[in-house]
Amino acid sequence: MSKPNLRGRLFWSHLVVMAIGIISMVTIGWLYSPRLFVVYLERIESRNFSAAQVRTQLVQGFHFAWGRSMVWAGLLGGIAASSASYWLSRRIIQPLLEMEAVTREFASGNLDRRLPAYDIQELTQLAQSVNQMATELAQVEQRRRELVSDLSHELRTPLTILKGYLEALADGTVASEPLVYQRLARETARLQRLVNDLQELSQLESGYLPIQPQSLAICPLLRSLVARFQGQRLPEDPVQIKLDCSDDLLRAWADPERIEQIVVNLLANALRYTEQGQVVVSAWSEANRVWIAVADTGVGMAPEDLDYVFDRFWRADRSRDRTSGGTGIGLTICRRLVALHGGHIEVESTVSKGSTFRFWLPKPTEPTTPAKGVQLR
């Protein structure tokens, strides 16, 4: 047995209210109106007017007139109340039916429809929520299409190279030399890095990534990372790495592994786009925040590019291939990780002068033991 819809519920609720009102009016009128009429006759008799002989006929006439009037009042009132109930129910249900039709179009993939404002404030608020949901769904769908397009573009190059070399090795066009296998290994490593970055980005964009925040000493961490990068470079290298952080008591509430991942990504990115000069890693305290910055003297970026620098697969220098330019997801992961800690990352850059990426982390409220994990939904 199907349940009654909202229109039926509203209509019958109005009829029930009307019926209760009519029954109450009829019952009270039937019980008390004749008595009040008799009291009125007694008052007339107190003025030396005898109505005893016709009292019964008067009361019967009153009952007859009153009953007829109640029948017509109930009939006309019921029709008027039913009409008003139907009109009010339709006025409320019609927007809901329109919302149902629009959401069905959303489900079929048409996210362009929008709901108008209504006379009822609550329905207007609901319509605005539905419109906002449609806008967010459209943005998600657009990002999904862009991701599929970008991902297919990123995978096409290494797969084409691998296929070409393997076919050439199979038909004997290319000799089996170590250089060929090294090239194949590099392309396979590129695919592996891309898949790993995409997996981590997927975890971040799903709204959940476990972290272990704790009271973290920033300067010792940065010192070890800078030393690691310096150990991989020659003394005569045209790009020098420097550290500007002397306060070993500078602490932030963060996950050491994730912060190391962010700084390593920013450092590698700065060195990749800096041919000569220096890359400076610095940290300082400001109110209840700890700032970390990576500044370089590289090629820099144009002002119109700064809004897209954290978008996945975006590159300011499109002449670089992925061997020298990375997977194009590193900065997107950095932004997600910083946001997961409750901080914010930003960039300043000037063409031919360099770029500065900086982000802040919250200070620890108290030096407690590491937390078990944090969820971001």
SETORZA-227799 format. One line per field, with one value per residue (C-alpha): residue number from 1; z, y, x. Coordinates in nm, 2 decimals. Each point is the difference from the previous one (the first is absolute). Example, Ala and Ser with C-alpha at 12.3 -4.5 7.8 and 13.67 -1.06 7.14 Angstrom:
BEGIN
nr	1	2
z	0.78	-0.07
y	-0.45	0.34
x	1.23	0.14
REM end
This chain:
BEGIN
nr	1	2	3	4	5	6	7	8	9	10	11	12	13	14	15	16	17	18	19	20	21	22	23	24	25	26	27	28	29	30	31	32	33	34	35	36	37	38	39	40	41	42	43	44	45	46	47	48	49	50	51	52	53	54	55	56	57	58	59	60	61	62	63	64	65	66	67	68	69	70	71	72	73	74	75	76	77	78	79	80	81	82	83	84	85	86	87	88	89	90	91	92	93	94	95	96	97	98	99	100	101	102	103	104	105	106	107	108	109	110	111	112	113	114	115	116	117	118	119	120	121	122	123	124	125	126	127	128	129	130	131	132	133	134	135	136	137	138	139	140	141	142	143	144	145	146	147	148	149	150	151	152	153	154	155	156	157	158	159	160	161	162	163	164	165	166	167	168	169	170	171	172	173	174	175	176	177	178	179	180	181	182	183	184	185	186	187	188	189	190	191	192	193	194	195	196	197	198	199	200	201	202	203	204	205	206	207	208	209	210	211	212	213	214	215	216	217	218	219	220	221	222	223	224	225	226	227	228	229	230	231	232	233	234	235	236	237	238	239	240	241	242	243	244	245	246	247	248	249	250	251	252	253	254	255	256	257	258	259	260	261	262	263	264	265	266	267	268	269	270	271	272	273	274	275	276	277	278	279	280	281	282	283	284	285	286	287	288	289	290	291	292	293	294	295	296	297	298	299	300	301	302	303	304	305	306	307	308	309	310	311	312	313	314	315	316	317	318	319	320	321	322	323	324	325	326	327	328	329	330	331	332	333	334	335	336	337	338	339	340	341	342	343	344	345	346	347	348	349	350	351	352	353	354	355	356	357	358	359	360	361	362	363	364	365	366	367	368	369	370	371	372	373	374	375	376	377
z	0.00	-0.11	0.25	-0.05	-0.16	0.16	-0.20	0.14	0.35	-0.01	-0.15	0.26	0.29	-0.10	-0.03	0.34	0.16	-0.18	0.12	0.36	-0.01	-0.15	0.25	0.29	-0.12	-0.06	0.33	0.20	-0.19	0.04	0.37	0.10	-0.26	0.11	0.36	-0.07	-0.21	0.30	0.23	-0.25	0.01	0.38	-0.01	-0.23	0.23	0.29	-0.18	0.05	-0.34	0.01	-0.25	0.18	-0.25	-0.30	0.17	-0.14	-0.35	0.02	0.11	-0.27	-0.26	0.13	-0.03	-0.35	-0.11	0.18	-0.15	-0.35	0.04	0.13	-0.29	-0.26	0.20	0.02	-0.36	-0.13	0.25	-0.09	-0.37	0.07	0.24	-0.24	-0.28	0.21	0.12	-0.35	-0.12	0.29	-0.04	-0.37	0.07	0.23	-0.21	-0.34	0.09	0.14	-0.32	-0.19	0.22	-0.05	-0.38	0.01	0.23	-0.25	-0.27	0.22	0.04	-0.38	-0.04	-0.08	0.26	-0.17	0.14	0.29	0.23	0.04	0.32	0.15	0.21	0.30	0.17	0.10	-0.35	-0.14	0.24	-0.11	-0.36	0.06	0.17	-0.31	-0.23	0.20	-0.01	-0.38	-0.03	0.22	-0.20	-0.32	0.13	0.11	-0.34	-0.17	0.22	-0.08	-0.37	0.03	0.21	-0.26	-0.28	0.18	0.12	-0.35	-0.13	0.27	-0.05	-0.38	-0.03	0.21	-0.13	-0.36	0.07	0.17	-0.29	-0.26	0.16	0.07	-0.36	-0.13	0.23	-0.12	-0.37	0.04	-0.11	0.32	0.15	0.35	0.17	0.37	-0.10	-0.15	0.32	0.21	-0.20	0.04	0.38	0.02	-0.18	0.23	0.30	-0.13	-0.03	0.36	0.14	-0.18	0.13	0.36	-0.01	-0.14	0.27	0.27	-0.16	-0.02	0.37	0.07	-0.22	0.15	0.32	0.21	0.06	0.33	0.16	0.32	0.13	0.28	0.15	-0.27	0.01	-0.33	-0.03	0.06	-0.26	-0.26	0.08	-0.07	-0.33	-0.12	0.09	-0.20	-0.31	0.05	0.02	-0.35	-0.16	-0.09	0.17	-0.34	-0.07	-0.13	0.24	0.37	0.27	0.32	0.32	0.20	0.33	0.32	0.26	0.10	0.24	-0.30	0.01	-0.20	0.04	-0.30	-0.13	-0.06	-0.30	-0.18	0.07	-0.13	-0.31	-0.05	0.04	-0.22	-0.27	0.02	0.01	-0.30	-0.19	0.08	-0.11	-0.31	-0.12	0.12	-0.22	0.21	0.32	0.32	0.17	0.35	0.25	0.30	0.29	0.25	0.26	-0.03	0.27	0.03	-0.34	-0.12	-0.35	-0.23	-0.33	-0.30	-0.22	-0.32	-0.26	-0.29	-0.31	0.20	-0.13	-0.15	0.22	-0.21	0.07	0.38	0.02	-0.16	0.15	0.25	-0.26	-0.09	-0.32	-0.05	-0.09	-0.05	-0.23	-0.25	-0.20	0.27	-0.02	0.30	0.03	0.11	0.11	0.23	0.00	0.04	0.31	0.27	0.07	0.01	0.26	0.20	0.01	0.11	0.28	0.13	0.01	0.18	0.28	0.01	-0.16	-0.33	-0.28	-0.24	-0.27	-0.12	-0.32	-0.25	-0.35	-0.02	0.37	0.18	0.21	0.36	0.13	0.37	0.22	0.37	0.26	0.34	0.31	0.25	0.28	0.24	-0.05	0.02	-0.15	-0.37	-0.09	-0.15	-0.31	-0.15	-0.23	-0.24	-0.15
y	0.00	0.33	0.28	0.33	0.27	0.34	0.17	-0.25	0.04	0.38	-0.02	-0.25	0.18	0.32	-0.19	-0.16	0.34	0.13	-0.30	0.04	0.37	-0.07	-0.29	0.22	0.29	-0.23	-0.18	0.31	0.18	-0.30	-0.03	0.36	0.21	-0.13	0.06	0.35	0.06	-0.11	0.23	0.28	-0.08	0.00	0.35	0.11	-0.15	0.19	0.31	-0.10	-0.18	-0.35	-0.24	-0.32	-0.11	0.03	-0.09	-0.35	0.11	0.27	-0.24	-0.25	0.28	0.11	-0.36	-0.03	0.34	-0.07	-0.35	0.12	0.28	-0.24	-0.24	0.28	0.15	-0.33	-0.08	0.34	0.02	-0.35	0.09	0.32	-0.17	-0.29	0.24	0.20	-0.32	-0.12	0.33	0.02	-0.36	0.06	0.32	-0.20	-0.32	0.17	0.12	-0.34	-0.17	0.24	-0.08	-0.37	0.05	0.21	-0.26	-0.27	0.20	0.03	-0.38	-0.04	0.23	0.34	0.23	0.33	0.03	0.23	0.06	0.35	0.18	-0.07	0.19	-0.23	0.08	-0.36	-0.13	0.28	-0.11	-0.36	0.11	0.19	-0.31	-0.21	0.26	0.01	-0.38	0.01	0.25	-0.21	-0.31	0.18	0.10	-0.35	-0.13	0.26	-0.09	-0.37	0.06	0.22	-0.27	-0.27	0.22	0.10	-0.35	-0.14	0.27	-0.08	-0.37	0.02	0.12	-0.27	-0.27	0.10	0.00	-0.34	-0.15	0.15	-0.14	-0.34	-0.04	0.12	-0.26	-0.27	0.05	0.07	0.36	0.11	-0.19	-0.14	0.24	0.12	0.35	-0.12	-0.19	0.30	0.21	-0.26	-0.01	0.39	0.00	-0.28	0.20	0.30	-0.21	-0.13	0.35	0.12	-0.29	0.05	0.37	-0.06	-0.25	0.24	0.29	-0.23	-0.06	0.37	0.11	-0.27	0.21	-0.25	-0.06	-0.12	0.22	-0.01	0.36	0.07	0.28	0.02	0.19	0.17	0.11	-0.34	-0.15	0.27	-0.03	-0.37	0.05	0.27	-0.21	-0.29	0.22	0.16	-0.35	-0.07	0.30	0.10	0.29	0.18	-0.04	0.33	-0.03	0.01	-0.11	0.20	-0.02	0.30	-0.15	0.04	-0.04	-0.37	0.06	0.09	-0.27	-0.07	-0.24	-0.23	-0.34	-0.02	-0.24	0.22	0.33	-0.17	-0.10	0.36	0.15	-0.26	0.07	0.37	-0.03	-0.24	0.23	0.31	-0.18	-0.13	0.36	0.17	0.00	0.22	0.20	-0.15	-0.17	0.12	-0.20	0.21	-0.02	0.25	0.05	0.24	0.01	-0.35	-0.11	-0.14	0.10	-0.21	0.14	-0.12	0.28	-0.03	0.22	-0.20	0.08	0.11	0.02	0.26	0.15	-0.16	-0.34	0.02	-0.09	-0.34	-0.10	-0.24	-0.16	-0.36	-0.06	0.38	0.13	0.36	-0.11	-0.22	-0.06	-0.24	-0.36	-0.21	-0.13	0.34	0.14	-0.27	-0.15	0.33	-0.11	0.09	0.35	-0.12	-0.26	0.27	0.22	-0.30	-0.10	0.35	0.04	-0.33	0.15	0.30	0.23	0.19	0.01	0.29	0.11	0.32	0.01	0.23	-0.10	-0.04	0.08	-0.30	-0.14	-0.03	-0.27	0.03	-0.16	0.02	-0.26	0.04	0.01	-0.28	0.10	-0.23	-0.24	-0.33	-0.34	-0.06	-0.04	-0.33	0.17	0.27	-0.02	0.27	-0.05
x	0.00	0.15	0.05	-0.20	0.20	0.07	-0.29	-0.25	0.14	-0.03	-0.35	-0.13	0.16	-0.18	-0.33	0.06	0.06	-0.32	-0.20	0.11	-0.10	-0.34	-0.07	0.10	-0.22	-0.30	0.03	0.04	-0.28	-0.24	0.06	0.00	-0.19	-0.35	0.08	0.12	-0.32	-0.22	0.19	-0.07	-0.37	0.00	0.14	-0.28	-0.26	0.15	-0.12	-0.37	-0.01	-0.13	0.17	-0.08	-0.26	0.22	0.33	0.01	-0.08	0.26	0.27	-0.10	0.01	0.34	0.13	-0.13	0.15	0.32	0.03	-0.06	0.25	0.26	-0.05	0.04	0.29	0.18	-0.06	0.11	0.28	0.12	0.01	0.19	0.24	0.06	0.07	0.24	0.17	0.04	0.14	0.25	0.10	0.06	0.20	0.23	0.02	0.06	0.35	0.08	-0.11	0.22	0.29	-0.06	0.01	0.32	0.17	-0.10	0.18	0.30	0.00	-0.01	0.30	-0.16	0.15	-0.10	-0.35	-0.06	-0.29	-0.16	-0.09	-0.34	-0.25	0.06	0.33	0.08	-0.05	0.22	0.28	-0.05	0.02	0.32	0.15	-0.10	0.15	0.32	0.02	-0.04	0.28	0.23	-0.09	0.07	0.34	0.08	-0.10	0.22	0.29	-0.05	0.00	0.31	0.17	-0.08	0.12	0.32	0.07	-0.04	0.24	0.26	-0.01	0.01	0.36	0.18	-0.23	0.08	0.37	-0.02	-0.20	0.23	0.31	-0.15	-0.12	0.34	0.17	-0.24	0.06	0.37	0.00	0.16	0.29	-0.03	0.24	0.01	-0.10	-0.32	-0.09	0.10	-0.25	-0.27	0.07	-0.02	-0.34	-0.12	0.11	-0.19	-0.31	0.05	0.05	-0.31	-0.21	0.13	-0.08	-0.34	-0.07	0.10	-0.20	-0.30	0.02	0.03	-0.29	-0.22	0.01	0.19	0.37	0.14	0.26	0.19	0.02	0.24	0.21	0.26	0.33	0.02	0.37	0.16	-0.24	0.09	0.37	0.00	-0.19	0.23	0.30	-0.14	-0.04	0.34	0.16	-0.13	0.16	0.36	0.18	0.03	-0.37	-0.14	-0.30	0.06	-0.24	-0.02	-0.19	-0.13	-0.13	0.19	-0.27	0.01	-0.30	-0.22	-0.28	-0.31	-0.29	0.05	0.09	0.38	-0.03	-0.26	0.19	0.32	-0.20	-0.12	0.35	0.17	-0.25	0.05	0.37	0.01	-0.23	0.22	0.32	-0.16	-0.08	0.31	0.31	0.22	-0.02	-0.14	-0.29	-0.07	-0.21	-0.11	-0.24	-0.13	-0.27	-0.30	-0.27	-0.14	0.15	0.32	0.10	0.23	0.12	0.20	0.13	0.20	0.16	-0.13	-0.21	-0.30	-0.36	-0.22	-0.28	-0.27	0.14	0.00	-0.37	0.06	0.34	-0.17	-0.22	0.08	0.20	0.06	0.34	0.11	0.29	-0.18	0.32	0.12	-0.08	-0.09	0.36	0.11	-0.34	-0.13	-0.35	-0.18	-0.18	0.26	-0.13	-0.36	0.10	0.18	-0.31	-0.21	0.24	0.03	-0.38	-0.02	0.21	-0.22	0.25	0.02	0.26	0.06	0.25	0.16	0.20	0.16	0.11	0.38	0.04	-0.13	-0.28	-0.08	-0.24	-0.09	-0.25	-0.10	-0.08	-0.17	0.21	-0.06	-0.24	0.19	0.29	-0.20	0.07	-0.07	-0.37	-0.12	-0.12	-0.22	-0.29	-0.10	-0.34
REM end
